């Protein structure tokens, strides 16, 4: 998968996690992991 595609996909997932954040606090951990992954991807660019 291209970096651009992966980045777009990650942003979509983060968006979904953020929209569900207040309904399901258990998503905190996944959100933190996605944020870390996103930061690493941004550093690569």
Residue pairs with C-beta under 8 A, 6 or more apart in sequence:
1 9
3 41
3 44
3 45
6 41
7 38
7 41
10 34
10 37
10 38
10 41
11 38
13 34
14 31
14 34
14 35
14 38
17 27
17 30
17 31
17 34
18 31
20 27
21 27
21 28
21 31
